[in-house]
Amino acid sequence: MTRPIGLEELPAVHATKQRLLEAGLALMLERGYNAIGVQEILVVTAVPKGSFYHHFESKEDFALQVIDLYQSGARALLASAIGDMDTPPLERIRRFFDEVRRSYEQEGYLGCFLGALGQELSGANELFRKKIEACLREIENGVARCLVEARERGDLSASCDTRLTAHMIVNAWEGAALRSRIVRGRRPLDQVLDFCFRSAKVS
């Protein structure tokens, strides 16, 4: 079963709840929110219905907590990559996205969970839209902080708008993640990273 990126970094949670969340993530990543029901999750995990509703108020509450689990893994991975102060900042950003790409590979190139769920639900559910946007913004903020360091080191032009650059990198990555889901391969991800970092560096 697919595990969220960086999951091994997370604090322990109730075993049954963890099993439900992991199963929900794998199923929603593959088929989306609307294509699965609570009963299917119960069958996959062999968890009784009462246990599900002990941990979650509804399917919507469950999906929101699945997003939290996924984002916690992304947050841990971001902290590990960006926080390595012995590595040049641009290399640290590249390392983060390379690690995310490796997780996509392990999942069969199903793309970004946040992006896939956002495409499905953002137009119909404001709660999901805001939550997913906040998650992507958190990643963008981490990248922007690293870009500030790169600019201070002279690795980027002094006129570089680090906030806009971080925004563009994350946006380009999300588009490449969607394309990787379509072609079931890494090439779109590698191409967008190569382009972004080749364009950003001072010649």
TIRO-2110 file (N, C-alpha, C; in Angstrom, 1 decimal):
// TIRO-2110
0.8, -1.2, 0.0, N, 1, A
0.0, 0.0, 0.0, CA, 1, A
0.9, 1.3, 0.0, C, 1, A
0.4, 2.2, -0.7, N, 2, A
1.2, 3.5, -0.8, CA, 2, A
1.3, 4.2, 0.5, C, 2, A
2.4, 4.7, 0.9, N, 3, A
2.6, 5.5, 2.1, CA, 3, A
2.9, 6.9, 1.7, C, 3, A
2.4, 7.9, 2.5, N, 4, A
2.6, 9.3, 2.2, CA, 4, A
4.1, 9.6, 2.3, C, 4, A
4.5, 10.6, 1.5, N, 5, A
5.9, 11.0, 1.5, CA, 5, A
6.3, 11.4, 2.9, C, 5, A
7.5, 10.9, 3.4, N, 6, A
8.0, 11.3, 4.7, CA, 6, A
7.2, 10.7, 5.8, C, 6, A
6.4, 9.7, 5.6, N, 7, A
5.5, 9.2, 6.7, CA, 7, A
6.3, 8.7, 7.8, C, 7, A
7.5, 8.1, 7.6, N, 8, A
8.3, 7.6, 8.6, CA, 8, A
8.7, 8.7, 9.6, C, 8, A
8.6, 9.9, 9.2, N, 9, A
9.0, 11.0, 10.1, CA, 9, A
7.9, 11.4, 11.1, C, 9, A
6.7, 10.9, 10.9, N, 10, A
5.5, 11.4, 11.6, CA, 10, A
5.5, 10.8, 13.0, C, 10, A
4.9, 11.5, 14.0, N, 11, A
4.6, 10.9, 15.3, CA, 11, A
3.6, 9.8, 15.2, C, 11, A
3.7, 8.9, 16.1, N, 12, A
2.7, 7.8, 16.1, CA, 12, A
1.3, 8.2, 16.4, C, 12, A
0.4, 7.6, 15.7, N, 13, A
-1.0, 7.9, 15.9, CA, 13, A
-1.7, 6.6, 16.2, C, 13, A
-3.0, 6.6, 16.6, N, 14, A
-3.7, 5.4, 16.8, CA, 14, A
-3.6, 4.4, 15.6, C, 14, A
-3.3, 3.2, 15.8, N, 15, A
-3.0, 2.2, 14.7, CA, 15, A
-4.1, 2.1, 13.8, C, 15, A
-5.3, 2.0, 14.3, N, 16, A
-6.5, 1.8, 13.4, CA, 16, A
-6.7, 3.1, 12.6, C, 16, A
-6.6, 4.3, 13.2, N, 17, A
-6.8, 5.5, 12.5, CA, 17, A
-5.7, 5.7, 11.4, C, 17, A
-4.5, 5.3, 11.8, N, 18, A
-3.4, 5.4, 10.8, CA, 18, A
-3.7, 4.5, 9.6, C, 18, A
-4.1, 3.3, 9.8, N, 19, A
-4.4, 2.3, 8.8, CA, 19, A
-5.5, 2.9, 7.9, C, 19, A
-6.5, 3.5, 8.4, N, 20, A
-7.6, 4.1, 7.7, CA, 20, A
-7.1, 5.2, 6.8, C, 20, A
-6.3, 6.1, 7.4, N, 21, A
-5.8, 7.2, 6.7, CA, 21, A
-4.9, 6.8, 5.5, C, 21, A
-4.0, 5.8, 5.8, N, 22, A
-3.1, 5.4, 4.7, CA, 22, A
-3.9, 4.7, 3.6, C, 22, A
-4.9, 4.0, 3.9, N, 23, A
-5.8, 3.3, 2.9, CA, 23, A
-6.5, 4.4, 2.1, C, 23, A
-7.0, 5.4, 2.8, N, 24, A
-7.8, 6.5, 2.1, CA, 24, A
-6.9, 7.3, 1.2, C, 24, A
-5.6, 7.5, 1.6, N, 25, A
-4.7, 8.2, 0.7, CA, 25, A
-4.4, 7.4, -0.5, C, 25, A
-4.2, 6.1, -0.4, N, 26, A
-3.8, 5.3, -1.6, CA, 26, A
-5.0, 5.3, -2.5, C, 26, A
-6.2, 5.1, -2.0, N, 27, A
-7.4, 5.0, -2.8, CA, 27, A
-7.8, 6.3, -3.5, C, 27, A
-7.7, 7.4, -2.7, N, 28, A
-8.0, 8.7, -3.3, CA, 28, A
-7.0, 9.1, -4.3, C, 28, A
-5.7, 8.8, -4.1, N, 29, A
-4.7, 9.1, -5.1, CA, 29, A
-4.9, 8.4, -6.4, C, 29, A
-5.3, 7.2, -6.3, N, 30, A
-5.5, 6.4, -7.5, CA, 30, A
-6.8, 6.7, -8.2, C, 30, A
-7.9, 6.9, -7.4, N, 31, A
-9.3, 7.0, -8.1, CA, 31, A
-10.0, 8.3, -7.7, C, 31, A
-9.6, 9.1, -6.8, N, 32, A
-10.3, 10.3, -6.5, CA, 32, A
-11.2, 10.2, -5.3, C, 32, A
-11.7, 11.3, -4.8, N, 33, A
-12.5, 11.3, -3.6, CA, 33, A
-13.9, 10.8, -3.9, C, 33, A
-14.5, 11.2, -5.0, N, 34, A
-15.9, 10.8, -5.2, CA, 34, A
-16.1, 9.3, -5.7, C, 34, A
-15.0, 8.7, -6.1, N, 35, A
-15.1, 7.4, -6.7, CA, 35, A
-15.0, 6.3, -5.6, C, 35, A
-14.7, 6.7, -4.4, N, 36, A
-14.6, 5.7, -3.3, CA, 36, A
-15.6, 6.1, -2.2, C, 36, A
-16.0, 5.0, -1.5, N, 37, A
-16.9, 5.2, -0.4, CA, 37, A
-16.4, 4.7, 0.9, C, 37, A
-17.0, 5.1, 2.0, N, 38, A
-16.5, 4.6, 3.3, CA, 38, A
-16.5, 3.1, 3.4, C, 38, A
-17.5, 2.4, 2.8, N, 39, A
-17.6, 1.0, 2.9, CA, 39, A
-16.4, 0.3, 2.2, C, 39, A
-15.9, 0.9, 1.1, N, 40, A
-14.7, 0.3, 0.5, CA, 40, A
-13.5, 0.5, 1.3, C, 40, A
-13.4, 1.6, 2.0, N, 41, A
-12.2, 1.8, 2.9, CA, 41, A
-12.3, 0.8, 4.1, C, 41, A
-13.5, 0.5, 4.6, N, 42, A
-13.6, -0.4, 5.6, CA, 42, A
-13.3, -1.8, 5.2, C, 42, A
-13.6, -2.2, 4.0, N, 43, A
-13.3, -3.5, 3.5, CA, 43, A
-11.8, -3.7, 3.3, C, 43, A
-11.2, -2.7, 2.7, N, 44, A
-9.7, -2.7, 2.5, CA, 44, A
-8.9, -2.8, 3.8, C, 44, A
-9.4, -2.1, 4.8, N, 45, A
-8.7, -2.1, 6.1, CA, 45, A
-9.2, -3.1, 7.1, C, 45, A
-10.3, -3.8, 6.8, N, 46, A
-10.9, -4.7, 7.7, CA, 46, A
-11.2, -4.0, 9.1, C, 46, A
-11.7, -2.8, 9.0, N, 47, A
-12.1, -2.0, 10.2, CA, 47, A
-13.6, -1.9, 10.2, C, 47, A
-14.2, -2.2, 11.4, N, 48, A
-15.6, -2.0, 11.5, CA, 48, A
-16.1, -0.6, 11.4, C, 48, A
-17.3, -0.4, 10.9, N, 49, A
-17.9, 0.9, 10.7, CA, 49, A
-17.9, 1.8, 11.9, C, 49, A
-18.1, 1.2, 13.0, N, 50, A
-18.1, 2.0, 14.3, CA, 50, A
-16.8, 2.6, 14.6, C, 50, A
-15.7, 1.9, 14.2, N, 51, A
-14.4, 2.4, 14.5, CA, 51, A
-14.1, 3.6, 13.6, C, 51, A
-14.6, 3.5, 12.3, N, 52, A
-14.4, 4.6, 11.4, CA, 52, A
-15.0, 5.9, 12.0, C, 52, A
-16.2, 5.8, 12.4, N, 53, A
-16.9, 7.0, 12.9, CA, 53, A
-16.5, 7.3, 14.4, C, 53, A
-15.7, 6.5, 15.0, N, 54, A
-15.1, 6.9, 16.3, CA, 54, A
-14.0, 7.9, 16.0, C, 54, A
-13.3, 7.7, 14.9, N, 55, A
-12.2, 8.6, 14.5, CA, 55, A
-12.5, 9.8, 13.6, C, 55, A
-13.6, 9.6, 12.8, N, 56, A
-13.9, 10.7, 11.8, CA, 56, A
-15.4, 10.9, 11.9, C, 56, A
-15.8, 12.2, 11.8, N, 57, A
-17.2, 12.6, 11.8, CA, 57, A
-17.9, 12.2, 10.5, C, 57, A
-17.2, 12.2, 9.4, N, 58, A
-17.9, 12.0, 8.1, CA, 58, A
-16.8, 11.7, 7.1, C, 58, A
-17.2, 11.3, 5.9, N, 59, A
-16.2, 11.1, 4.8, CA, 59, A
-15.4, 12.4, 4.5, C, 59, A
-16.1, 13.5, 4.6, N, 60, A
-15.4, 14.8, 4.3, CA, 60, A
-14.3, 15.0, 5.4, C, 60, A
-14.7, 14.8, 6.7, N, 61, A
-13.7, 14.9, 7.8, CA, 61, A
-12.5, 14.0, 7.6, C, 61, A
-12.8, 12.8, 7.2, N, 62, A
-11.8, 11.8, 6.9, CA, 62, A
-10.8, 12.3, 5.8, C, 62, A
-11.4, 12.8, 4.7, N, 63, A
-10.5, 13.2, 3.6, CA, 63, A
-9.7, 14.4, 4.0, C, 63, A
-10.2, 15.3, 4.8, N, 64, A
-9.5, 16.5, 5.3, CA, 64, A
-8.3, 16.0, 6.2, C, 64, A
-8.5, 15.0, 7.0, N, 65, A
-7.4, 14.4, 7.8, CA, 65, A
-6.4, 13.7, 6.9, C, 65, A
-6.9, 13.1, 5.9, N, 66, A
-5.9, 12.4, 4.9, CA, 66, A
-5.0, 13.5, 4.3, C, 66, A
-5.6, 14.7, 4.0, N, 67, A
-4.7, 15.8, 3.5, CA, 67, A
-3.7, 16.2, 4.6, C, 67, A
-4.1, 16.3, 5.8, N, 68, A
-3.2, 16.6, 6.9, CA, 68, A
-2.1, 15.6, 7.0, C, 68, A
-2.4, 14.3, 6.9, N, 69, A
-1.4, 13.3, 6.9, CA, 69, A
-0.4, 13.4, 5.8, C, 69, A
-0.9, 13.6, 4.6, N, 70, A
0.0, 13.8, 3.4, CA, 70, A
0.9, 15.1, 3.6, C, 70, A
0.3, 16.1, 4.1, N, 71, A
1.0, 17.4, 4.3, CA, 71, A
2.1, 17.3, 5.4, C, 71, A
1.8, 16.5, 6.4, N, 72, A
2.8, 16.3, 7.5, CA, 72, A
4.0, 15.6, 6.9, C, 72, A
3.8, 14.6, 6.0, N, 73, A
4.9, 14.0, 5.4, CA, 73, A
5.7, 14.9, 4.5, C, 73, A
5.0, 15.7, 3.7, N, 74, A
5.7, 16.7, 2.9, CA, 74, A
6.4, 17.7, 3.7, C, 74, A
5.8, 18.1, 4.8, N, 75, A
6.5, 19.1, 5.7, CA, 75, A
7.8, 18.5, 6.3, C, 75, A
7.7, 17.3, 6.7, N, 76, A
8.9, 16.6, 7.2, CA, 76, A
10.0, 16.5, 6.2, C, 76, A
9.6, 16.2, 5.0, N, 77, A
10.6, 16.1, 3.9, CA, 77, A
11.2, 17.4, 3.5, C, 77, A
10.3, 18.4, 3.5, N, 78, A
10.8, 19.8, 3.3, CA, 78, A
11.8, 20.3, 4.3, C, 78, A
11.5, 20.0, 5.6, N, 79, A
12.3, 20.4, 6.7, CA, 79, A
13.7, 19.7, 6.6, C, 79, A
13.7, 18.4, 6.2, N, 80, A
14.9, 17.7, 6.1, CA, 80, A
15.8, 18.2, 5.0, C, 80, A
15.2, 18.5, 3.8, N, 81, A
15.9, 18.9, 2.7, CA, 81, A
16.4, 20.4, 2.8, C, 81, A
15.4, 21.2, 3.1, N, 82, A
15.7, 22.7, 3.2, CA, 82, A
16.6, 23.0, 4.4, C, 82, A
16.5, 22.2, 5.5, N, 83, A
17.2, 22.5, 6.7, CA, 83, A
18.7, 22.1, 6.7, C, 83, A
19.1, 21.4, 5.6, N, 84, A
20.5, 21.0, 5.6, CA, 84, A
21.4, 22.2, 5.2, C, 84, A
21.9, 22.9, 6.2, N, 85, A
22.6, 24.1, 6.0, CA, 85, A
24.0, 23.9, 5.4, C, 85, A
24.5, 22.7, 5.4, N, 86, A
25.8, 22.4, 4.8, CA, 86, A
25.7, 22.2, 3.3, C, 86, A
24.5, 22.3, 2.7, N, 87, A
24.3, 22.2, 1.3, CA, 87, A
23.9, 23.5, 0.7, C, 87, A
24.4, 23.9, -0.4, N, 88, A
24.0, 25.2, -1.1, CA, 88, A
22.4, 25.2, -1.2, C, 88, A
21.8, 26.4, -1.1, N, 89, A
20.4, 26.4, -1.0, CA, 89, A
19.7, 25.9, -2.3, C, 89, A
20.2, 26.2, -3.5, N, 90, A
19.5, 25.7, -4.7, CA, 90, A
19.6, 24.2, -4.7, C, 90, A
20.6, 23.6, -4.3, N, 91, A
20.8, 22.2, -4.3, CA, 91, A
19.8, 21.6, -3.3, C, 91, A
19.5, 22.3, -2.2, N, 92, A
18.5, 21.8, -1.2, CA, 92, A
17.1, 21.8, -1.7, C, 92, A
16.8, 22.8, -2.5, N, 93, A
15.5, 22.9, -3.1, CA, 93, A
15.3, 21.7, -4.1, C, 93, A
16.4, 21.5, -4.9, N, 94, A
16.4, 20.4, -5.9, CA, 94, A
16.2, 19.1, -5.2, C, 94, A
16.9, 18.9, -4.1, N, 95, A
16.9, 17.7, -3.4, CA, 95, A
15.4, 17.4, -2.9, C, 95, A
14.8, 18.4, -2.4, N, 96, A
13.4, 18.2, -2.0, CA, 96, A
12.5, 17.7, -3.1, C, 96, A
12.6, 18.3, -4.2, N, 97, A
11.7, 17.9, -5.4, CA, 97, A
12.1, 16.6, -5.9, C, 97, A
13.4, 16.3, -5.9, N, 98, A
13.9, 14.9, -6.3, CA, 98, A
13.3, 13.9, -5.4, C, 98, A
13.3, 14.1, -4.1, N, 99, A
12.7, 13.2, -3.1, CA, 99, A
11.2, 13.0, -3.4, C, 99, A
10.5, 14.1, -3.7, N, 100, A
9.1, 14.0, -4.0, CA, 100, A
8.9, 13.1, -5.2, C, 100, A
9.8, 13.4, -6.2, N, 101, A
9.7, 12.6, -7.5, CA, 101, A
9.9, 11.1, -7.2, C, 101, A
10.8, 10.8, -6.3, N, 102, A
11.0, 9.4, -6.0, CA, 102, A
9.8, 8.8, -5.3, C, 102, A
9.1, 9.6, -4.5, N, 103, A
7.9, 9.0, -3.9, CA, 103, A
6.8, 8.8, -5.0, C, 103, A
6.7, 9.7, -6.0, N, 104, A
5.8, 9.5, -7.1, CA, 104, A
6.1, 8.2, -7.9, C, 104, A
7.4, 8.0, -8.0, N, 105, A
7.9, 6.8, -8.7, CA, 105, A
7.4, 5.5, -8.0, C, 105, A
7.5, 5.5, -6.7, N, 106, A
7.1, 4.4, -5.9, CA, 106, A
5.6, 4.1, -6.0, C, 106, A
4.9, 5.2, -6.2, N, 107, A
3.4, 5.1, -6.3, CA, 107, A
2.9, 4.8, -7.7, C, 107, A
3.9, 4.7, -8.6, N, 108, A
3.5, 4.4, -10.0, CA, 108, A
3.1, 5.7, -10.8, C, 108, A
3.7, 6.8, -10.4, N, 109, A
3.5, 8.1, -11.1, CA, 109, A
2.0, 8.4, -11.2, C, 109, A
1.4, 8.4, -10.0, N, 110, A
0.0, 8.9, -9.9, CA, 110, A
-0.1, 10.4, -9.7, C, 110, A
1.0, 11.0, -9.6, N, 111, A
1.0, 12.5, -9.4, CA, 111, A
1.0, 13.0, -8.0, C, 111, A
0.7, 14.3, -7.9, N, 112, A
0.6, 14.9, -6.6, CA, 112, A
-0.8, 14.7, -6.0, C, 112, A
-0.9, 14.2, -4.8, N, 113, A
-2.2, 14.0, -4.1, CA, 113, A
-2.9, 15.3, -4.0, C, 113, A
-2.2, 16.4, -3.6, N, 114, A
-2.9, 17.7, -3.4, CA, 114, A
-3.4, 18.2, -4.7, C, 114, A
-2.6, 18.1, -5.8, N, 115, A
-3.0, 18.5, -7.1, CA, 115, A
-4.2, 17.8, -7.6, C, 115, A
-4.2, 16.4, -7.5, N, 116, A
-5.2, 15.6, -8.0, CA, 116, A
-6.6, 15.9, -7.2, C, 116, A
-6.5, 16.0, -5.9, N, 117, A
-7.7, 16.2, -5.1, CA, 117, A
-8.2, 17.6, -5.4, C, 117, A
-7.2, 18.6, -5.5, N, 118, A
-7.6, 19.9, -5.8, CA, 118, A
-8.4, 20.1, -7.1, C, 118, A
-7.9, 19.4, -8.1, N, 119, A
-8.6, 19.4, -9.4, CA, 119, A
-10.0, 18.9, -9.3, C, 119, A
-10.2, 17.8, -8.5, N, 120, A
-11.5, 17.2, -8.4, CA, 120, A
-12.5, 18.0, -7.6, C, 120, A
-12.0, 18.6, -6.5, N, 121, A
-12.9, 19.2, -5.5, CA, 121, A
-12.9, 20.7, -5.3, C, 121, A
-11.8, 21.3, -5.7, N, 122, A
-11.7, 22.8, -5.4, CA, 122, A
-12.9, 23.6, -6.0, C, 122, A
-13.4, 23.2, -7.1, N, 123, A
-14.5, 23.9, -7.7, CA, 123, A
-15.8, 23.7, -7.1, C, 123, A
-15.9, 22.6, -6.3, N, 124, A
-17.2, 22.3, -5.6, CA, 124, A
-17.2, 22.4, -4.1, C, 124, A
-16.0, 22.5, -3.5, N, 125, A
-16.0, 22.5, -2.1, CA, 125, A
-14.9, 23.5, -1.6, C, 125, A
-15.4, 24.6, -1.0, N, 126, A
-14.5, 25.7, -0.6, CA, 126, A
-13.6, 25.3, 0.5, C, 126, A
-14.1, 24.4, 1.4, N, 127, A
-13.2, 24.0, 2.5, CA, 127, A
-12.0, 23.2, 2.0, C, 127, A
-12.2, 22.3, 1.0, N, 128, A
-11.1, 21.6, 0.4, CA, 128, A
-10.2, 22.6, -0.4, C, 128, A
-10.8, 23.5, -1.1, N, 129, A
-9.9, 24.4, -1.9, CA, 129, A
-9.0, 25.2, -1.0, C, 129, A
-9.5, 25.8, 0.1, N, 130, A
-8.7, 26.5, 1.0, CA, 130, A
-7.6, 25.7, 1.7, C, 130, A
-8.0, 24.5, 2.1, N, 131, A
-7.0, 23.6, 2.7, CA, 131, A
-5.9, 23.2, 1.8, C, 131, A
-6.2, 22.9, 0.6, N, 132, A
-5.2, 22.4, -0.4, CA, 132, A
-4.3, 23.6, -0.7, C, 132, A
-4.9, 24.8, -0.9, N, 133, A
-4.1, 26.0, -1.2, CA, 133, A
-3.1, 26.3, -0.1, C, 133, A
-3.6, 26.2, 1.1, N, 134, A
-2.7, 26.4, 2.3, CA, 134, A
-1.5, 25.4, 2.3, C, 134, A
-1.8, 24.2, 2.0, N, 135, A
-0.7, 23.2, 1.9, CA, 135, A
0.3, 23.5, 0.9, C, 135, A
-0.1, 23.9, -0.3, N, 136, A
0.8, 24.3, -1.4, CA, 136, A
1.5, 25.5, -1.0, C, 136, A
0.9, 26.5, -0.3, N, 137, A
1.5, 27.7, 0.1, CA, 137, A
2.6, 27.4, 1.1, C, 137, A
2.4, 26.4, 1.9, N, 138, A
3.5, 26.1, 2.9, CA, 138, A
4.7, 25.6, 2.2, C, 138, A
4.5, 24.8, 1.2, N, 139, A
5.7, 24.3, 0.4, CA, 139, A
6.4, 25.5, -0.3, C, 139, A
5.6, 26.3, -0.8, N, 140, A
6.1, 27.5, -1.5, CA, 140, A
6.9, 28.4, -0.6, C, 140, A
6.4, 28.6, 0.6, N, 141, A
7.1, 29.4, 1.6, CA, 141, A
8.5, 28.8, 1.9, C, 141, A
8.6, 27.5, 2.1, N, 142, A
9.9, 26.9, 2.3, CA, 142, A
10.8, 27.1, 1.2, C, 142, A
10.3, 26.9, 0.0, N, 143, A
11.2, 27.2, -1.2, CA, 143, A
11.6, 28.6, -1.3, C, 143, A
10.7, 29.5, -1.0, N, 144, A
11.1, 31.0, -1.0, CA, 144, A
12.2, 31.3, 0.0, C, 144, A
12.1, 30.7, 1.2, N, 145, A
13.1, 31.0, 2.2, CA, 145, A
14.5, 30.6, 1.7, C, 145, A
14.5, 29.4, 1.0, N, 146, A
15.8, 28.9, 0.5, CA, 146, A
16.3, 29.8, -0.7, C, 146, A
15.4, 30.3, -1.5, N, 147, A
15.7, 31.2, -2.6, CA, 147, A
16.3, 32.5, -2.0, C, 147, A
15.8, 33.0, -0.9, N, 148, A
16.4, 34.2, -0.3, CA, 148, A
17.9, 33.9, 0.1, C, 148, A
18.2, 32.8, 0.6, N, 149, A
19.5, 32.4, 0.9, CA, 149, A
20.4, 32.4, -0.3, C, 149, A
19.8, 31.8, -1.4, N, 150, A
20.6, 31.7, -2.6, CA, 150, A
20.9, 33.1, -3.2, C, 150, A
19.9, 34.0, -3.1, N, 151, A
20.2, 35.4, -3.6, CA, 151, A
21.2, 36.1, -2.8, C, 151, A
21.2, 35.9, -1.5, N, 152, A
22.2, 36.5, -0.6, CA, 152, A
23.6, 35.9, -0.9, C, 152, A
23.7, 34.7, -1.3, N, 153, A
25.0, 34.1, -1.6, CA, 153, A
25.5, 34.5, -3.0, C, 153, A
24.6, 35.1, -3.8, N, 154, A
25.0, 35.5, -5.1, CA, 154, A
24.7, 34.4, -6.1, C, 154, A
24.0, 33.3, -5.7, N, 155, A
23.6, 32.2, -6.6, CA, 155, A
22.5, 32.6, -7.5, C, 155, A
21.7, 33.7, -7.1, N, 156, A
20.6, 34.2, -7.9, CA, 156, A
20.9, 35.7, -8.1, C, 156, A
20.3, 36.3, -9.2, N, 157, A
20.4, 37.7, -9.4, CA, 157, A
19.9, 38.5, -8.2, C, 157, A
20.5, 39.6, -7.9, N, 158, A
20.1, 40.4, -6.8, CA, 158, A
18.6, 41.0, -7.0, C, 158, A
18.2, 41.0, -8.3, N, 159, A
16.9, 41.5, -8.6, CA, 159, A
15.8, 40.4, -8.6, C, 159, A
16.2, 39.2, -8.2, N, 160, A
15.3, 38.0, -8.3, CA, 160, A
14.2, 38.2, -7.3, C, 160, A
12.9, 38.1, -7.7, N, 161, A
11.8, 38.1, -6.8, CA, 161, A
11.6, 36.7, -6.3, C, 161, A
12.1, 36.5, -5.1, N, 162, A
12.1, 35.1, -4.6, CA, 162, A
10.7, 34.5, -4.3, C, 162, A
9.8, 35.4, -3.9, N, 163, A
8.4, 34.9, -3.7, CA, 163, A
7.8, 34.5, -5.0, C, 163, A
7.9, 35.3, -6.1, N, 164, A
7.4, 35.0, -7.4, CA, 164, A
8.0, 33.7, -7.9, C, 164, A
9.3, 33.6, -7.8, N, 165, A
10.1, 32.5, -8.3, CA, 165, A
9.6, 31.2, -7.6, C, 165, A
9.4, 31.2, -6.3, N, 166, A
8.9, 30.1, -5.6, CA, 166, A
7.5, 29.7, -6.1, C, 166, A
6.7, 30.7, -6.3, N, 167, A
5.4, 30.5, -6.7, CA, 167, A
5.4, 29.8, -8.1, C, 167, A
6.2, 30.3, -9.0, N, 168, A
6.3, 29.7, -10.3, CA, 168, A
6.9, 28.3, -10.3, C, 168, A
7.9, 28.0, -9.4, N, 169, A
8.4, 26.7, -9.3, CA, 169, A
7.4, 25.7, -8.9, C, 169, A
6.6, 26.0, -7.8, N, 170, A
5.6, 25.1, -7.3, CA, 170, A
4.5, 24.9, -8.4, C, 170, A
4.1, 26.0, -9.0, N, 171, A
3.1, 25.9, -10.1, CA, 171, A
3.5, 25.0, -11.2, C, 171, A
4.8, 25.2, -11.7, N, 172, A
5.3, 24.4, -12.7, CA, 172, A
5.4, 22.9, -12.3, C, 172, A
5.8, 22.7, -11.1, N, 173, A
5.9, 21.3, -10.5, CA, 173, A
4.5, 20.6, -10.5, C, 173, A
3.5, 21.4, -10.1, N, 174, A
2.2, 20.8, -10.1, CA, 174, A
1.7, 20.4, -11.5, C, 174, A
2.0, 21.2, -12.4, N, 175, A
1.6, 20.9, -13.8, CA, 175, A
2.4, 19.7, -14.3, C, 175, A
3.7, 19.6, -14.0, N, 176, A
4.5, 18.4, -14.4, CA, 176, A
4.0, 17.2, -13.7, C, 176, A
3.5, 17.3, -12.4, N, 177, A
3.0, 16.2, -11.7, CA, 177, A
1.8, 15.6, -12.4, C, 177, A
0.9, 16.5, -12.9, N, 178, A
-0.3, 16.1, -13.6, CA, 178, A
0.2, 15.4, -14.9, C, 178, A
1.1, 15.9, -15.6, N, 179, A
1.6, 15.3, -16.9, CA, 179, A
2.2, 13.9, -16.6, C, 179, A
2.9, 13.8, -15.5, N, 180, A
3.6, 12.5, -15.2, CA, 180, A
2.5, 11.5, -14.9, C, 180, A
1.4, 11.9, -14.4, N, 181, A
0.3, 11.0, -14.1, CA, 181, A
-0.3, 10.5, -15.4, C, 181, A
-0.3, 11.3, -16.4, N, 182, A
-0.9, 11.0, -17.7, CA, 182, A
0.1, 10.0, -18.5, C, 182, A
1.4, 10.3, -18.4, N, 183, A
2.4, 9.5, -19.2, CA, 183, A
2.9, 8.4, -18.4, C, 183, A
2.7, 8.4, -17.0, N, 184, A
3.2, 7.4, -16.1, CA, 184, A
4.7, 7.3, -16.2, C, 184, A
5.3, 8.5, -16.1, N, 185, A
6.8, 8.5, -16.1, CA, 185, A
7.3, 9.8, -15.5, C, 185, A
8.7, 9.8, -15.3, N, 186, A
9.3, 10.9, -14.6, CA, 186, A
9.7, 12.1, -15.5, C, 186, A
9.7, 11.9, -16.8, N, 187, A
10.3, 12.9, -17.7, CA, 187, A
9.7, 14.3, -17.5, C, 187, A
8.4, 14.5, -17.4, N, 188, A
7.9, 15.8, -17.2, CA, 188, A
8.5, 16.5, -15.9, C, 188, A
8.6, 15.7, -14.9, N, 189, A
9.2, 16.2, -13.6, CA, 189, A
10.6, 16.6, -13.8, C, 189, A
11.4, 15.8, -14.4, N, 190, A
12.8, 16.1, -14.6, CA, 190, A
13.0, 17.4, -15.5, C, 190, A
12.1, 17.4, -16.5, N, 191, A
12.2, 18.6, -17.5, CA, 191, A
11.9, 19.9, -16.8, C, 191, A
10.9, 19.9, -16.0, N, 192, A
10.5, 21.2, -15.3, CA, 192, A
11.5, 21.6, -14.3, C, 192, A
12.1, 20.6, -13.6, N, 193, A
13.2, 21.0, -12.6, CA, 193, A
14.4, 21.5, -13.3, C, 193, A
14.8, 20.8, -14.4, N, 194, A
16.0, 21.3, -15.2, CA, 194, A
15.8, 22.7, -15.7, C, 194, A
14.6, 23.0, -16.2, N, 195, A
14.3, 24.3, -16.8, CA, 195, A
14.3, 25.3, -15.7, C, 195, A
13.6, 25.1, -14.6, N, 196, A
13.5, 26.1, -13.5, CA, 196, A
14.9, 26.4, -13.0, C, 196, A
15.7, 25.5, -12.7, N, 197, A
17.0, 25.8, -12.1, CA, 197, A
18.0, 26.3, -13.1, C, 197, A
17.9, 25.9, -14.3, N, 198, A
18.7, 26.5, -15.3, CA, 198, A
18.4, 28.0, -15.5, C, 198, A
17.1, 28.3, -15.5, N, 199, A
16.6, 29.7, -15.7, CA, 199, A
17.0, 30.5, -14.5, C, 199, A
16.9, 30.0, -13.3, N, 200, A
17.1, 30.8, -12.1, CA, 200, A
18.5, 31.1, -11.8, C, 200, A
19.5, 30.3, -12.1, N, 201, A
20.9, 30.5, -11.7, CA, 201, A
21.5, 31.7, -12.4, C, 201, A
22.4, 32.3, -11.8, N, 202, A
23.2, 33.4, -12.4, CA, 202, A
24.2, 32.8, -13.3, C, 202, A
24.2, 33.3, -14.5, N, 203, A
25.1, 32.7, -15.5, CA, 203, A
26.5, 33.2, -15.3, C, 203, A
END
